[in-house]
Amino acid sequence: MLYHVIYSSRATPPLTVEQLQEILEDARAGNEKRDVTGALLYIDGVFMQVLEGEKDTVVALMARITADTRHEDVRVYHEGAVDHRVFGSWRMAYADGTPAQLSAWAGLPGTTTLDAILAELGRDTTRASAVARGILGAIAG
């Protein structure tokens, strides 16, 4: 069954550009082996990520991420079966973003802080799909 997860986590400690690049390279290589696709957004020390693949594989990958000491405050906003991959062309796409962009993608005009946006995503998890579409637009744009 094709499955996806949309989650956020806080990097511990915040990453340098070089460290982020290394994570992306490792993720792409690992995802190639696992047949996982997805996208990563990194804003002010916070990861927002979409993972897509076979359910058992994605669930196991999320368990590894949750246990990884480089992540804290892991929050899953949406997970479940999907009909098709949204990020099928990318083993791990990457998009730069700002809190203002994330807020707009989530349909939260006027929400200015990253913590406020994440809190609202936690209250209304239906906004997570809109965020995934926003990330896709930024990547494809």
N, C-alpha and C positions, 0 to 999 in steps of 0.2 A: 504494500500500500504506500503510495506517495504521500508524504507528510511534510509539514513545515512548522517552524517555531520562529516567533518574533520575540526577541528579548533585549534587555539592556543590562549592563553591568558597569561598575566603576572600576577602572584600572588602578591597581595598587603596585607601585606608585604610578602617577601619570607618566605617559610614555614620551620618549623623544621621537623625532621623525625616523631615525635609524631603527629604533626598537619596533615602531609600528610597521616599517617596511619588512623587517625580519618576521614579524608575526604574520603579515600577509603572505609572504613567500612560503612559510611553513604551512599555513592554512590551505593555500592553493595546492601544494604538493599532497597534503593529507586528504584533502577533499577529492582530488583526482583519484586516489586509491579507493576512497569510500563511495564514489559516485554521488558526492554532495555538491550542491550549488548554493549560491546565496550572495549576500551583499553585506558590507560592513560600513558603518558610519562611525566616525570618532569625533566627538565634540567635547572640548574642555574636560578631558579625562574620562568621558563616558563612552562606552561602546553601545551602539544600537545595531543589532544584527538580525538578518533573516537567514535561516538555514533550511534547505530543501533536500529531501532524499527519501530513501526507504525508512519507514517508521522506526524500526529497531536501531538503525544506524544513527538517525537524528537524536533519538532518545539517549543512546549511549554517548553521543558527542556532547549533548547538553549535560549529562552527568559528569563528564570530564571537565567541562567548562565550570560547572558549579563547584567542583572540588579543587579547581586550580587556584592557588593562592594569589595569582596575578589579577583575579577578579574578586570583587566583593559586591554586595547588594545586588545579586542577580535577580531580575524581575522578568517573568514570562508574561507577555501581554496577550499572545494568541498562539495557539497550537492546535493542530488537527490535520485531518486528511484533506488533500487538495487534488483537483483533477489534473492540473498541469503545473509545471515549474514556471515561475515568473522570471527567475534569474537563470534559466537554463543554459544561457551562453557563457555564464561566468562561474568558475570554480570558487572564486571569492572576489566579487567586484568591490571596489572601494569608492566612496564618495566623501568629499569634504563637505562640511556643512556648518551652519551656525545655529544657535538656539532659535533665532528668528525664523530661519528656514524650517527647522523641525516643527516649530509652533504652527507655521502656515500649513505644512503638510498634514499636520494632525487636525487642522481646522480650528485652531485656537488663536485667532488674531488677538493681539494684545497681551498674550502670555509671554513674559520676557525672560524669566529665569529658567535654566535647564531643569532645576529641581521641581519647579512648578509644572513644567511640561510633563516630566516623568510622573509626577503625582497624578496629573489629570489623565494620562494614558492608563495608569493603574485603576482609576475610577471608571473610565470608559474605554474598555479594551477594544471596542469596535473601531476606534481611531487608529489602531495599529496597522490595519490594512491600508489605510490612507497614507500612513507614513511609508510603508513599503512601496506604494506607487510613487510617492515623492522621491524616494531614493532611486527608484528605477528611472524616473524622469531626469534626475541629476546625472546619472551615469550615462544614459542614452543621449542626453541633451547635447 
